[in-house]
Structure formats: structure tokens, C-alpha cells
Amino acid sequence: MAEAAEHRELTFTDTDFEKVRQLIHQRAGIALAMHKREMVYSRLARRLRALGHKSFKQYLQALEGQGEKGAEWEHFVNALTTNLTSFFREAHHFPLLAEHVRNRSEPVRIWCCAASTGEEPWSLAITLSEALGSRASNARIIATDIDTRALEVARQGIYPMNQIERLSEQQRKSYFQRGTGARSGMARINAALRAMVEFRPLNLLESGWGLEGQFDAIFCRNIMIYFDKPTQKKLLERFVPLLKDDGLLFAGHSENFTYLTDAFRLRGHTVYEQSSRRRMAS
């Protein structure tokens, strides 16, 4: 098949696109579909311009030439990571979590696998605060993401007021501080919630995650759709020892794990429990 290249400012061939697909899959497990070609060009072109490259081939050669620990890999992955999130997205999960942890005697621990720009872990923190009351100060949320730029936004916990409009008036008053002066029109997560959440960069393909102990719940929502099925299966099986016996795994609305592994059984709408737990209860 003939090599195709767009008549654009930056040369981008079929071979270049295949190389990008290969590298992002190796690096982050992301399986880029063929129709994502325009997205790849748009997102990486900004990086090529910043570095002065005239073609994707030149950029990709320089990227690989840095070796596995080169600084440019972080920019490469950040550019191709999709961050689509909002406060209390897929809202049916949060009452289920509240009910699950409300009567816990031990400190609650949750892992949010795809923290993105922070809306999900902060929604989890609000849920725990409302469900646990004064005991929420002992709860901990580990929020991870591969995108370091998104994590920096998440750590700051500062958002335009229109992003928190769907929250109740009581939640806005209780958990956010309104900005003034230069930050007018913005709101910041309050100190009590910020103390509950720890943000860490983490690539789910890494052999060691550095996560200690077990979690009452793992939120792995809307991230598995970017991985191929062998990667999905491997990750699900790695989650098992990190969950308490009755721990819950929350998935995204378009994700179905039941056919990938027998480690989990469906408990409710996109909520899973360990199969061994289901067998003991039956």
C-alpha cells in the first residue's frame, strides 16, 4: 500500500501513525483506534512545533532516541491522554459507595485509578464526608493518573464556578471556598477535603504500583475502554489482592468486566464484587 502523507505543515504518514499507536500502547497500554488519526495529529503537532520538528518521523526518532527514561515521554503520553470528567459523573455510584462505607469501624480507603483533573476524587471525598461525618478525617483516597498535567490541576483543586453548579447549594458552601480578586469566579476545595486525598502519578502498566494495604473500593471508571482485552484482564486480576474481601470495584457506564475474568461478579449497575465473596455469601 502506498505511503500516505497529508499536505500539511508537518509531515504525517501512515507509518508515523502506526508508530505512534505502537509507542503509546507500549508505554501506557492505550489502544488507539484507526479513526483517532486526526486526534493524534492535532495533539502532537503542538509538541512538534514547540520542539522545532518539521515531521512526525523526526519527532518520533528523537523520542525513541532518548531511551525509556527520556523526559519527552511524559509530554508524549500527556498529549495522547483523554481527560473527560465532571463532579459526580455517573451519579448512581456515589450513594452506593456511601452505603457501603457508612458503618465501617476502620478508616476507609479508596483508590481512584484515573483521577484526571480531580473532579472524581473530590466527589469521592465529599461522599465520604457526608457518609462518615467526623470519622471522614481518618479516611484516605489515593488518586492516581498517568497524565502529570491533569494531576497538577487536581492537586490545586481550583475550578470555575460553572463546574460546580450541579452540586447542591449546601455542598458548594460546605466544601468550596469562593475566590476573590484575581480568582473571582473560581472555587477551591476546602482544607478538610484536601487532607483526605493524596495524588500520585501512576502508570497502570508498571510492574509495581507501590500501593500498600487494601481498599474498601476501587474506582476504575472509563479507563479500561482505552486498553485492549489482554491488558484489561491483567489489570482486573491485579486489583483482586488490593481489595478487601467485601470491597467493591466501580466501572464506567460503557465497561463490562464479566466476560474478561472470573475474578469479579456483577453486583449492580457497573459495580462489581469479588467472585469468591459472592460464593461465600450464597
LINGI-V637998 format. One record per pair of residues at least 12 apart in sequence whose C-alpha atoms are under 6 Angstrom apart, sorted by the first residue. I is the first residue (numbers start at 1). J is the second residue. Records with the same first field share a line. If there is no record, write none. Layout:
BEGIN
I=J + J
END
This chain:
BEGIN
10=54 + 55
11=55
12=56
29=227
30=226 + 227
31=226 + 227 + 228
43=79
78=147
83=116
86=119
87=119 + 120 + 123
88=123
98=131
102=131 + 132
107=138 + 139
108=139
109=139 + 140 + 141 + 215 + 216
110=141 + 215 + 216 + 217 + 218
111=141 + 142 + 218
112=143 + 219
113=144 + 220
114=144 + 145
115=143 + 144 + 145
116=150
117=150 + 151 + 153 + 154
118=154
140=196 + 197
141=197
142=198
143=198 + 199
144=199 + 200 + 201 + 202
145=201 + 202
146=201 + 202 + 203
157=188 + 189
158=187 + 188
159=186 + 187
160=186
161=185 + 186 + 187
175=189 + 190
176=188 + 189 + 190
214=242 + 243 + 244
215=243 + 244
216=244 + 247
217=247 + 248 + 249
218=249
219=250
220=250 + 251
221=251 + 252
222=252
233=260
248=272 + 273
249=271 + 272
250=271
251=270
263=275
END
